[in-house]
Amino acid sequence: MKILNIYDDKDDAAEALNKISGEKKVVSDREDNQIIYKLFGSATWSNFHQIDMFNLKELKTVVYQKVC
């Protein structure tokens, strides 16, 4: 498992946790006076796409336009 993303809000972290597949967990951590939530899971393209990382939806559109 790798750290996939960091969230400031517990609800955002829980929502992302429900979207990804495979082994996964959310861990809370205190940074100064703020609590952050780290999302751990499998570093797969599918999981990155599900949590909207790296603009993969935009990349898919661009690639599709180049092919067609």
VEXGU-618008 format. One line per 10 residues: number of its first residue (from 0); their letters; for each residue x, z, y of N, C-alpha, C. Coordinates in pm, whole numbers, padded with zeros to 5 digits. Example, Ala and Ser with C-alpha at 12.3 -4.5 7.8 and 13.67 -1.06 7.14 Angstrom:
2
0> AS> 01319:00780:-00569:01230:00780:-00450:01320:00780:-00330 | 01285:00708:-00225:01367:00714:-00106:01290:00787:00003
% end
This chain:
68
0> MKILNIYDDK> 00084:00000:-00118:00000:00000:00000:00088:00000:00124 | 00045:-00075:00221:00115:-00087:00349:00020:-00048:00461 | 00074:-00009:00573:-00010:00018:00689:-00055:-00116:00746 | -00184:-00134:00759:-00239:-00261:00806:-00271:-00258:00955 | -00322:-00145:01003:-00360:-00137:01144:-00374:00008:01184 | -00375:00031:01316:-00393:00165:01371:-00512:00161:01465 | -00599:00261:01454:-00720:00267:01535:-00725:00398:01614 | -00785:00392:01733:-00806:00511:01815:-00937:00580:01780 | -01028:00506:01721:-01162:00556:01693:-01185:00567:01542 | -01238:00680:01499:-01262:00704:01357:-01363:00606:01300
10> DDAAEALNKI> -01467:00572:01377:-01569:00479:01329:-01513:00339:01309 | -01424:00294:01398:-01361:00163:01383:-01275:00159:01256 | -01202:00267:01232:-01118:00274:01112:-01203:00272:00986 | -01315:00345:00987:-01404:00349:00870:-01467:00212:00846 | -01504:00142:00953:-01562:00009:00940:-01461:-00088:00879 | -01337:-00082:00926:-01232:-00169:00871:-01205:-00134:00725 | -01208:-00007:00691:-01187:00036:00554:-01290:-00024:00460 | -01414:-00032:00505:-01522:-00090:00424:-01509:-00241:00408 | -01439:-00307:00500:-01427:-00453:00494:-01319:-00501:00398 | -01213:-00422:00379:-01102:-00470:00299:-01123:-00438:00151
20> SGEKKVVSDR> -01046:-00505:00066:-01059:-00485:-00078:-00929:-00430:-00135 | -00936:-00385:-00257:-00819:-00330:-00325:-00800:-00183:-00294 | -00682:-00134:-00326:-00648:00005:-00300:-00641:00026:-00148 | -00706:00131:-00097:-00713:00149:00048:-00739:00294:00083 | -00701:00331:00208:-00731:00465:00259:-00707:00468:00409 | -00768:00566:00477:-00747:00591:00619:-00688:00731:00631 | -00583:00742:00710:-00516:00869:00731:-00518:00900:00879 | -00555:01023:00914:-00552:01062:01055:-00418:01125:01086 | -00373:01105:01209:-00244:01155:01253:-00254:01194:01399 | -00184:01295:01439:-00189:01340:01578:-00067:01284:01652
30> EDNQIIYKLF> -00093:01212:01761:00010:01161:01850:-00012:01228:01984 | 00079:01312:02029:00062:01391:02151:-00068:01471:02140 | -00164:01443:02227:-00293:01512:02224:-00404:01423:02171 | -00369:01313:02110:-00467:01215:02065:-00458:01199:01913 | -00572:01183:01850:-00575:01157:01706:-00586:01007:01686 | -00498:00953:01600:-00504:00811:01565:-00536:00801:01416 | -00587:00685:01377:-00627:00662:01239:-00552:00540:01187 | -00477:00561:01081:-00397:00454:01021:-00468:00402:00898 | -00486:00270:00894:-00550:00204:00781:-00441:00152:00687 | -00445:00199:00564:-00352:00154:00461:-00428:00071:00359
40> GSATWSNFHQ> -00362:-00033:00308:-00422:-00117:00206:-00326:-00224:00161 | -00377:-00318:00085:-00297:-00431:00037:-00280:-00531:00150 | -00156:-00572:00171:-00126:-00669:00277:-00151:-00811:00226 | -00280:-00847:00219:-00317:-00981:00173:-00382:-01058:00288 | -00378:-01190:00279:-00441:-01273:00382:-00590:-01245:00389 | -00650:-01219:00277:-00794:-01189:00274:-00825:-01063:00354 | -00747:-00959:00333:-00770:-00835:00408:-00742:-00853:00557 | -00636:-00926:00591:-00608:-00953:00733:-00724:-01030:00796 | -00779:-01125:00724:-00891:-01204:00775:-01015:-01116:00793 | -01041:-01026:00700:-01158:-00940:00707:-01156:-00846:00826
50> IDMFNLKELK> -01038:-00800:00867:-01030:-00707:00979:-00985:-00776:01108 | -00995:-00909:01109:-00969:-00992:01229:-00829:-00972:01287 | -00730:-00976:01202:-00592:-00966:01250:-00529:-01104:01260 | -00433:-01117:01347:-00350:-01237:01362:-00430:-01361:01400 | -00548:-01347:01457:-00631:-01461:01498:-00649:-01562:01385 | -00668:-01515:01265:-00679:-01604:01149:-00803:-01692:01155 | -00911:-01644:01214:-01031:-01728:01227:-01004:-01845:01320 | -00932:-01819:01429:-00894:-01926:01521:-00798:-02023:01455 | -00703:-01972:01379:-00608:-02057:01308:-00680:-02147:01209 | -00778:-02094:01139:-00856:-02172:01044:-00925:-02289:01114
60> TVVYQKVC> -00982:-02263:01233:-01046:-02368:01311:-00949:-02474:01355 | -00833:-02433:01403:-00730:-02527:01449:-00682:-02615:01334 | -00655:-02554:01220:-00609:-02630:01103:-00715:-02727:01058 | -00840:-02684:01056:-00949:-02771:01014:-00961:-02891:01108 | -00945:-02870:01239:-00955:-02979:01335:-00839:-03078:01319 | -00722:-03028:01283:-00606:-03117:01263:-00624:-03202:01137 | -00685:-03146:01034:-00704:-03217:00907:-00811:-03324:00920 | -00917:-03293:00993:-01031:-03386:01001:-01014:-03482:01112
% end
